[in-house]
Amino acid sequence: MRQDKALEILKTGANVFLTGEPGAGKTYTIDRFKEWLDKEHRDYAITASTGIAASHLNGSTIHSFCGLGIRRNLNKEELDGIKRNRWVVERIRQVKTLVIDEVSMLDAVSINDVHNVLQAVHNNKKPFGGVQIVFVGDFFQLPPVSKGDENRHFAFESHAWQAAAPVVCYLTEQHRQSDPEFLEILTAMRSGGITEVHRERLIACQRTEKPDTILYTHNADVDALNKSELAKLPGKVHTYMMQSGGNDILVQTLKRGCLSPEKLELKKGAVVMMTRNNFNEGYVNGSIGKVKDITKGGDPIIELLNGKTVRPEMAEWNFTERKEVKAFIRQLPLRLAWAITVHKSQGMSLDNASVDLSKTFEFGQGYVAVSRVRTLQGLHLAGINDMAFAMHPVVVEQDAIFRAASVEQGKLI
């Protein structure tokens, strides 16, 4: 389905599941939908399953929005407690459309909890209390986190999802990868049909030349490399501290989700990554460059890989309700980028990267990492293990159902 067709469906007020491969334009479509909602003066909320995703959207986590905190599988007493929270009730009652991004990382229990809270607050037995619900995401991305031996089911397995019966809009345009051979491999990974030929082609990407950025599966590897590489550079360390204001709890949520650190340390020559889109200035979230210079006033000047020089200004991430900023953080849209985690790379487009999958421990982790890169030529595979290309069999089966449903919906438009 094309983006404009998905947008038409979103405007009807129907419940929607907006999905598609990485680079298909899910975020772009939601941005256009937000513009339309603003013009129509329709109250809405943009939320996400994680703080990282929420910070990209200037939204909040779905748990914060619904007043869930760390509670799960709410009982009547807990629901009554949420209904007594004036702030939660006010923001929920105002909302006519609720967007939940990165829905793949929410399990069935969480989706049911959101559904129950909205029903209770609106005193309405319709799915999600009659609010238009828009799920956004790709279930081939990282799955819900399991703790201990808890067996978590996917969001689409919840009774709330089934009751909402969202229209499936499976975007099929591709705006990240244009390499036909690479697209064939990524498609094969999604369908569970990766062959030995595909594996050999990926393994052939184990190059010796140094990439701009390494993707690791674990935070410890990322922190160690960035710290050691910065220490190797000569010259003065320039420190930039994050500014913040507003509700303390919301501020902490924004900080946890922001890709720019609270304490950013830079030196001339440091490899950095842009953490926000700024199309006017010519960079996007994931653009790689080096600190070319730092002015006397402390402003970093970044030379991107494409040769363009940019001077990023302080960026703001905020949580807004009814156009009122409830909390904000401000920091330069930069982070050290000799290495980043696969988890934090979600949503990024990288010209080239080294991907170390030798410690892959989760379904879809390898796919997320590999699909961040624009071309096969830009992929440097530093290591793999048996889990590197594994996809969850339930997701492979369900994805075929989603695709078929989207095709049928397209015939009705």
N, C-alpha and C positions, 0 to 999 in steps of 0.2 A: 504494500500500500504506500502511496506517495504521502508526503507530509501534508499537502494541502487537503487531501481527502480525510486524513486523520483529524485535522483541525476542524473541518466541517462537522464531523461527528462529535467532537468535544463541545462545539458550540450548541449542540442540540440539548445539552443537559444530561445526556445519557451517562451511565457509569461506564468507564473505559479502562482497558488495560493497554497502555501504550508500550510497545516493546520493539525489539529489533536488534540486529547485530551492533557491536561497537562501531561508532562512526556513522550510524544511520540517521542521526539527527533528532534523537529523543528530546534532548535538552533544548535544542533550537525550537522544536515544535511547542514545547511547554512555554518557552519564552514568548512565542507569538500568541499562545492562548492567554497568557497573563496580560499581554497588551490589550487583547480583546475584552477580557474581564474588567480591566480598568476603565475602558471606554464605556462599557455597559453599566458601570458603577455596581458591579456584582461583588459582594463580599466573598473573599476566598482566603485560604491558608495554604502556604507551601511548606511542606514538611518532608522529612527524609528519615530513613531508618538509622542513619549514623550522623554524628556531628560533622564529619568530613563532608558528606554529601549535602547536609543542611547548609554548611557555610558557603558552598558553591552557589547555592540558590538564594542566599540571604534569608533563609527560613529557619525553622526550629526542628528539633527531632520530634517525631510523632509521639514519643513517650512524654516529652515535656509539654507538648500541645494538649494532650489529653489528661495530663496530671497523673500519669501512670507511675512515674519514677521507676523503681526496680521491681514493682509488683507484677505478678503474672497470674493468669487464670482467676480473675477477680471474683470474689463472692459478693453477696448482696450488701453486706456491711461495708465492704470497701467501695462499692459503687455508690452507696449512700454518702460515704465520706467525700467522694469526688463531687457529688451533687451539692454538698455544703460548701465547697470551695468557690467563693464568689468570682474570683479571677478566672478560674478554669471555665466555669459555667458561662460567664459573659463572653469570652472569646469563642467558645464553641457555638453558642446560640447565634452569634453574628454571622457565622460562616455558612455559605450556601454551596460552596465547592471546596473540597478538600483534596489536595494533591499529595500523594505519598511516593517519593522518589526512592530509588534503590530498594524496591520492595522485595527483591530476592533475599535480602538479609533479615527480613522479618519472618518469623515462623507462624504457623497456623494459630497458635495460642495468642500471639500478639495481635494478629488481625482480628480475631474474635473479641479480644479485649477492647480494641478501638471501636468495633461495631457495637458492643454492649454499652460503652460509655456514651456514644453518640445517641443511641436509642434512649438511654436513661435521661440524659440532659434535655433532649428535645421532646421527651415523653411521646415518642413516636415509634411504633413497632415495625416501620418499614426498614429495609436494610440500611444500616448506618444512619438511622434516624431520619431518613429522607434526604440526607445531604448527597449531592453529586460526588461520587468518589472516583478519583483518577489514580489508578496504580501505574507507576512508571518503573521500568527496569527490564532486566534480562536475567532469566534464571540460570543462564550459563555463567554468570558472574559469581562472586563468592557467596556461598549459601549461608543460612542462619548458623550462628555460633552455638555449638553444643557444649554443655558443661557436664563433666563427669560422664555418666552412662545415660543421660537423658536423651531420648530419641525424639528429635524435633521434626515436625512435618512442615512441608513447604506452604507458603501463604495460599497458593491455589488449592490446597487440600482442605482449607478451613471451611466450615459451614457458612461463615459470613461472606466469603468470596463467592461461594456457590449461590447464596441468596441474592447477592448483588448482581450476579450474571453480567459481568462487564463485557461490553463490546470489545473484541480484540482488534487492535490496530497494529499490525505487524509491519513496521517500516522496512522497506526493501531497498531504498536508495543507499548508496555508499559514499560517504564524504571523507573518509580517513584513508582507507587503502585503495589504491588504483592499480596495484600490481596483480595481474590475473593469476599468476602462479601462487602468490601468497594468499589471495582470496580463496583459491581452491583448497588450500591446506586448512585455512580457518573454517571454511564451510564443512570440510570433512571432520574436523575436530568436533564441531557442534552436533553433527548428525551421528557421531559415534562410528564413523566410517573411515577413520584414518588408517591408511595402509602402510605397509613397510616402505614403499616408495616415498610417501610423505614424511615418514620418520627419518629416512636417510637424508632427505632434502633439508630437514630441520637440523639434523646432527651436523650436516655439512656447514652450518652457520657457526660452528665452533672456531672462531677466528682468533688470530693472535694480536691483531692491531687493537690499540686501546680505544674503547668507546667513550662517549661523553658522560654517560650515566650507567650505573649498574642497578638493576632491580634485584633486591633480595627478598626472601620470604620472611625474614626475622628482623626485628628492630635492632637487636644487638649488633648485627653485622653492619647495618646502615650507620648507626651512631659511631661505631669504631672507625670505619673508613673515613667518614666526613671529618671527624676530629683529627685523625692522623694526617690527612691531606692538607687541612687548613694549617696545621702546625708546621708543615714542611715549607710553606711559603714565607718569604722574608717580608719585612715591613710591619707596620702598625696594624693592630686589630681595631676595627671600628665597630662599636656596639650600638645596636638600635633596640630599644625596649618598647614593647607593645603598650599602647594606651587603651584604656577601657572606661566604660561608664554605664550606668543603668542597673537593672536588677542583677544582684550578685550571682544567683543561680543561672540565669540566662547568660551572663558574661562567661561563667566557667564552661558552659556548654559550647559557646562560640570558640573559646580558647582551645578546648579539646578537639574541636573539629577543624580548626584553621590549619592550613598547610604551612603558613608562615609561623615561625616559632615566637614565643614570648620574648626570648632573648636571641636576637639575630646577630651573629658575629661574622664580619666580612673582612677580607684583605684584597688588595689588588692582585688579580690573577685567579681568584677563587671561581670555581665552577658553580653556577647558580641556575635555578629554575624559576620561571615566573609562575606565580600561584593564582593569578587572576587573568581573565580575558580582558584585553583592552585593544579592540580592533582598530580604534582610531590611531593608536600609537604603534600598531603593527606587531603585537605579540598576543599569545593566548596562554591559558593555563597549560603548562607543560613545555613551553618554549625554553630551550637551553641556551646559555651563553656564559661569558666570563666577565668578571669585573675588570673593565678596561682601565678605570681610574676612579678615584674618589675625590671630590672637590674639597676645597678648604672648608666649605660649609658642611661637609659630611655627606653630600649626595652621591650615591654610587652611579656610575655610568657603565652600562652593560652593552657589550658587543655580542649580539646574537649569532647563532651559527650561520644564518643567511647573510651575515655581513652588516646588517642594520644595527645602528647604535641607538639605544633608547635610554631615557633617564626616568625611571619609574618614580611616580609620586606616591605618597602615603595612600593606602587603600583602606576602605572601611568595610567590615562585615557586620551586619546588624540583624536584629530580630525586630520585625515590624508588625504591629497589629493595627488594622484600620488606618494605615498610613502614619501611625505614631511609632517612633523608634523607642522600644522598651529597653534595649541593651545594644551596645556596640563595642567593637574592638577596632583599633587602627594599627596598622603595621605596613612596612614596605612589602609589596607583593613578591617576595623573594624567599628562597630557602637554599641552603647548600645542597648541591646535587651531584656530588661524586657518586652518591648512592641514595636510593629511596626504597621504601617497601612496596611490594606488589599491591598491598591493601590501599596505600595512599596514592597509587598511580591510577586508580579507577577514575575514568573521565578524562584522562590526559591523552594527548596525541604527541608522540615522540618521533623525531626524525631518525634517531638511531639510539640504541641502548644495548647494554650487555644484560642478559637475563640469566640469573643463576637459579636453576630449578633443582639443584642437587638436594635441597632440603624440603621440597614440596610435600605438604602434609594434608592438603585439602582438595576435594573435587573442584575443578574449574580454576584453580590457582595458576596453573601453567597457561591456560587459555587467556586469562585476564592479562598476564604479563606479556605474552607474545603479541596479543592483539593491540597493545598500546602503540606498537611501532608501525610506521606507515608503509614500509616496504621490506621485503625479504632481505634486500641488500643491506638495510639498516639494522637488521637483527644480528646480534652477537650472542650465541648460546654458550654460556660459560659452564653449564653442567646440567644434567638431568637425572631423575630417578624414575622408578616405576610409576609414580603418581603424576608425573609431569604433564601427561596429555590425557589424563583420565577425566571423564565427564560422568556426572551422576546419572545412572540409567533411568531413574524416574523422570528427570528433567529432559533427557533425550526423547523419551516417549511423549511427554506432555508438550514439548516444543512442536512436534509434528501436528498435534491437535490444535495448538494455537495458530500455526501457519494456515492450516486448512480452514479454520474459522474465520481468519482474516480475509482469505481469498473469497469465501462465500459472502462475507459482508461487503467486499468490494463490488460484487456483482449487483448488490441491492442499491448502491449509491447512484 
